[in-house]
Amino acid sequence: MSRYYEYHHTIGFEETNLVGNVYYVNYLRWQGRCREMFLHEHAPEVLDELRGDLKLFTLKVDCEFFAELAPFDRLAVRMRLAELTQTQIELAFDYLRIADDDLLVARGRQRIACMRGPNGRTEPARVPAGLVRALSPFRSAGVGMG
């Protein structure tokens, strides 16, 4: 079984809709937060490159829902590397409600392109070596590391 990076979150009232369940856009926010915390903890040199000319463009995001979440539910977002090409990565996310024996409540994906250059003239760039190294332990079974 593949390893994953895990981000924990407790649902707040501001993340729910009028019915009382979590508004769908928050799942996408949690994907972004999980990705950011991964970079902060495992690839800080990539954050330095982002302050330079590296850009990570999110090309595609999706999320499939299986069960509802409510305020004060404790959530684990588990991220794995699903695919790696020379210039792109795809991340897979599992959302688990912690109180229910890690009940899978949703599953999502993100495809990210690495680009470099000034705004308006960015070009595809290789996935930074530091990011490849950081993601290596978290790859899904069968994902090569280019």
C-alpha positions in Angstrom: 0.0 0.0 0.0 1.3 3.5 -0.9 2.1 6.1 1.7 0.4 9.4 1.8 0.8 12.9 3.2 -1.9 13.7 5.7 -3.5 17.0 6.6 -6.0 17.3 9.5 -8.9 19.7 9.7 -11.9 20.3 11.9 -15.0 21.5 10.1 -16.3 25.0 11.2 -19.8 26.5 10.8 -18.4 28.9 8.1 -17.7 25.9 5.9 -21.3 24.8 5.8 -24.4 25.8 3.7 -27.9 26.6 4.9 -28.8 22.9 5.1 -25.9 22.4 7.6 -23.6 20.2 5.5 -20.2 21.2 4.1 -20.4 23.4 1.0 -18.7 21.6 -1.9 -16.1 24.3 -2.7 -14.4 23.7 0.7 -13.2 20.3 -0.5 -11.2 22.0 -3.2 -9.8 24.5 -0.7 -8.7 21.6 1.5 -6.9 20.1 -1.5 -5.0 23.4 -1.9 -4.3 23.6 1.8 -3.0 20.0 1.9 -0.7 20.7 -1.1 0.6 24.0 0.5 1.3 22.3 3.9 3.1 19.4 2.0 5.4 22.0 0.3 6.0 23.8 3.6 6.9 20.6 5.4 8.6 18.5 2.7 9.8 20.8 -0.1 10.6 24.3 1.3 13.1 24.8 -1.5 10.2 24.7 -3.9 8.6 27.6 -2.0 11.8 29.6 -2.6 11.5 28.8 -6.3 7.9 30.0 -6.3 9.1 33.3 -5.0 11.3 33.4 -8.2 10.0 32.4 -11.6 8.4 29.0 -10.9 4.7 28.8 -11.3 2.4 25.8 -10.4 -0.7 26.1 -12.6 -3.6 23.9 -11.5 -5.0 22.6 -14.8 -7.8 20.4 -13.5 -9.5 19.7 -10.2 -12.2 17.2 -9.3 -13.9 15.7 -6.3 -16.4 12.9 -5.9 -18.6 12.8 -2.8 -19.7 9.7 -0.9 -21.0 11.0 2.5 -21.7 14.3 4.1 -19.6 16.2 6.6 -21.0 18.6 9.3 -19.6 21.1 11.7 -17.0 19.8 14.1 -16.4 16.6 12.1 -12.7 15.8 12.2 -11.3 15.3 8.7 -8.1 13.8 7.4 -7.1 14.7 3.8 -4.6 12.2 2.4 -2.5 13.1 -0.6 -0.6 10.8 -2.9 1.3 11.3 -6.1 -0.9 9.7 -8.8 1.1 10.6 -11.9 4.4 12.3 -12.8 5.5 13.5 -16.2 8.4 15.8 -17.1 6.3 18.9 -16.7 3.2 17.9 -14.7 2.1 16.1 -11.6 -1.3 14.6 -10.7 -2.2 14.3 -7.0 -4.9 12.1 -5.6 -6.8 13.0 -2.4 -8.8 10.9 -0.1 -11.1 12.6 2.5 -11.8 10.6 5.6 -14.0 11.4 8.6 -11.8 10.4 11.5 -14.5 9.6 14.1 -16.0 6.8 11.9 -13.1 4.4 11.6 -11.7 6.6 8.8 -14.9 6.6 6.7 -14.1 7.7 3.1 -16.4 10.7 2.5 -14.9 12.0 -0.8 -12.1 11.4 -3.3 -10.4 14.0 -5.5 -7.6 14.8 -8.0 -5.5 17.7 -9.1 -3.4 18.0 -12.3 -0.6 20.7 -11.9 1.7 22.0 -14.6 5.1 23.5 -13.8 5.8 26.7 -15.7 8.6 29.2 -15.7 9.1 32.7 -17.0 7.6 36.1 -16.6 3.8 36.6 -16.6 2.4 36.5 -20.1 5.4 34.5 -21.4 5.5 31.5 -19.2 6.6 28.2 -20.7 6.4 24.6 -19.5 9.2 23.6 -17.3 10.5 20.4 -15.7 9.0 19.4 -12.3 11.7 20.7 -9.9 14.0 18.0 -8.6 13.2 19.0 -5.0 9.5 18.4 -5.6 10.2 15.0 -7.3 12.3 14.0 -4.3 9.7 15.2 -1.8 6.8 13.4 -3.6 8.8 10.1 -4.1 7.8 8.5 -0.8 4.1 9.4 -1.4 3.6 7.9 -4.8 0.8 5.5 -5.7 1.7 2.0 -6.6 2.8 1.9 -10.3 3.9 5.5 -10.5 7.4 5.9 -12.0 9.6 8.7 -10.9 10.7 9.9 -14.4 
